[in-house]
């Protein structure tokens, strides 16, 4: 699950807010 967290983190850094980040 590290990859998903890394991707969510990168997306959040870019300014996106994926549901995965919200759930986590």
Biopython code that builds the backbone (N, CA, C, O; Angstrom):
import numpy as np
from Bio.PDB.StructureBuilder import StructureBuilder

atoms = [
    (1, "UNK", "N", (0.845, -1.205, 0.000)),
    (1, "UNK", "CA", (0.000, 0.000, 0.000)),
    (1, "UNK", "C", (0.876, 1.249, 0.000)),
    (1, "UNK", "O", (0.371, 2.368, -0.095)),
    (2, "UNK", "N", (2.176, 1.056, 0.106)),
    (2, "UNK", "CA", (3.068, 2.223, 0.129)),
    (2, "UNK", "C", (2.962, 2.992, -1.174)),
    (2, "UNK", "O", (2.992, 4.222, -1.182)),
    (3, "UNK", "N", (2.839, 2.269, -2.271)),
    (3, "UNK", "CA", (2.775, 2.927, -3.588)),
    (3, "UNK", "C", (1.528, 3.811, -3.663)),
    (3, "UNK", "O", (1.595, 4.938, -4.153)),
    (4, "UNK", "N", (0.400, 3.308, -3.182)),
    (4, "UNK", "CA", (-0.847, 4.089, -3.228)),
    (4, "UNK", "C", (-0.688, 5.357, -2.390)),
    (4, "UNK", "O", (-1.104, 6.440, -2.800)),
    (5, "UNK", "N", (-0.087, 5.209, -1.224)),
    (5, "UNK", "CA", (0.109, 6.382, -0.362)),
    (5, "UNK", "C", (1.035, 7.381, -1.038)),
    (5, "UNK", "O", (0.792, 8.587, -0.995)),
    (6, "UNK", "N", (2.089, 6.886, -1.658)),
    (6, "UNK", "CA", (3.036, 7.774, -2.337)),
    (6, "UNK", "C", (2.330, 8.516, -3.466)),
    (6, "UNK", "O", (2.520, 9.720, -3.641)),
    (7, "UNK", "N", (1.522, 7.801, -4.222)),
    (7, "UNK", "CA", (0.806, 8.448, -5.341)),
    (7, "UNK", "C", (-0.185, 9.479, -4.806)),
    (7, "UNK", "O", (-0.295, 10.580, -5.347)),
    (8, "UNK", "N", (-0.893, 9.125, -3.760)),
    (8, "UNK", "CA", (-1.865, 10.062, -3.175)),
    (8, "UNK", "C", (-1.140, 11.299, -2.670)),
    (8, "UNK", "O", (-1.618, 12.423, -2.823)),
    (9, "UNK", "N", (0.018, 11.076, -2.066)),
    (9, "UNK", "CA", (0.789, 12.205, -1.534)),
    (9, "UNK", "C", (1.248, 13.104, -2.682)),
    (9, "UNK", "O", (1.172, 14.329, -2.588)),
    (10, "UNK", "N", (1.721, 12.492, -3.760)),
    (10, "UNK", "CA", (2.179, 13.266, -4.920)),
    (10, "UNK", "C", (1.007, 14.053, -5.500)),
    (10, "UNK", "O", (1.158, 15.223, -5.854)),
    (11, "UNK", "N", (-0.147, 13.423, -5.597)),
    (11, "UNK", "CA", (-1.327, 14.108, -6.146)),
    (11, "UNK", "C", (-1.703, 15.281, -5.242)),
    (11, "UNK", "O", (-2.022, 16.365, -5.729)),
    (12, "UNK", "N", (-1.666, 15.067, -3.945)),
    (12, "UNK", "CA", (-2.010, 16.145, -3.014)),
    (12, "UNK", "C", (-1.003, 17.284, -3.153)),
    (12, "UNK", "O", (-1.374, 18.456, -3.098)),
    (13, "UNK", "N", (0.263, 16.939, -3.332)),
    (13, "UNK", "CA", (1.297, 17.965, -3.488)),
    (13, "UNK", "C", (1.038, 18.768, -4.760)),
    (13, "UNK", "O", (1.307, 19.968, -4.812)),
    (14, "UNK", "N", (0.518, 18.099, -5.779)),
    (14, "UNK", "CA", (0.250, 18.799, -7.043)),
    (14, "UNK", "C", (-0.974, 19.697, -6.900)),
    (14, "UNK", "O", (-1.157, 20.632, -7.680)),
    (15, "UNK", "N", (-1.798, 19.419, -5.919)),
    (15, "UNK", "CA", (-2.989, 20.255, -5.728)),
    (15, "UNK", "C", (-4.254, 19.435, -5.887)),
    (15, "UNK", "O", (-5.362, 19.956, -5.756)),
    (16, "UNK", "N", (-4.086, 18.140, -6.173)),
    (16, "UNK", "CA", (-5.276, 17.290, -6.311)),
    (16, "UNK", "C", (-5.616, 16.674, -4.959)),
    (16, "UNK", "O", (-4.760, 16.550, -4.083)),
    (17, "UNK", "N", (-6.881, 16.291, -4.809)),
    (17, "UNK", "CA", (-7.286, 15.691, -3.533)),
    (17, "UNK", "C", (-8.089, 14.427, -3.804)),
    (17, "UNK", "O", (-9.319, 14.449, -3.755)),
    (18, "UNK", "N", (-7.400, 13.323, -4.090)),
    (18, "UNK", "CA", (-8.069, 12.050, -4.389)),
    (18, "UNK", "C", (-8.813, 11.513, -3.168)),
    (18, "UNK", "O", (-8.446, 11.798, -2.028)),
    (19, "UNK", "N", (-9.865, 10.733, -3.424)),
    (19, "UNK", "CA", (-10.632, 10.165, -2.312)),
    (19, "UNK", "C", (-9.743, 9.299, -1.433)),
    (19, "UNK", "O", (-9.958, 9.207, -0.225)),
    (20, "UNK", "N", (-8.753, 8.668, -2.034)),
    (20, "UNK", "CA", (-7.857, 7.811, -1.259)),
    (20, "UNK", "C", (-7.202, 8.618, -0.148)),
    (20, "UNK", "O", (-7.102, 8.152, 0.987)),
    (21, "UNK", "N", (-6.759, 9.817, -0.470)),
    (21, "UNK", "CA", (-6.102, 10.656, 0.538)),
    (21, "UNK", "C", (-7.101, 11.025, 1.634)),
    (21, "UNK", "O", (-6.752, 11.067, 2.814)),
    (22, "UNK", "N", (-8.335, 11.289, 1.236)),
    (22, "UNK", "CA", (-9.350, 11.659, 2.227)),
    (22, "UNK", "C", (-9.650, 10.477, 3.140)),
    (22, "UNK", "O", (-9.773, 10.640, 4.354)),
    (23, "UNK", "N", (-9.767, 9.291, 2.555)),
    (23, "UNK", "CA", (-10.056, 8.096, 3.353)),
    (23, "UNK", "C", (-8.888, 7.786, 4.279)),
    (23, "UNK", "O", (-9.083, 7.453, 5.448)),
    (24, "UNK", "N", (-7.686, 7.898, 3.755)),
    (24, "UNK", "CA", (-6.507, 7.603, 4.571)),
    (24, "UNK", "C", (-6.265, 8.786, 5.492)),
    (24, "UNK", "O", (-5.319, 8.771, 6.280)),
]
sb = StructureBuilder()
sb.init_structure("model")
sb.init_model(0)
sb.init_chain("A")
sb.init_seg("    ")
for serial, (resi, resn, name, xyz) in enumerate(atoms, 1):
    if name == "N":
        sb.init_residue(resn, " ", resi, " ")
    sb.init_atom(name, np.array(xyz, "f"), 0.0, 1.0, " ", f" {name:<3s}", serial, name[0])
structure = sb.get_structure()
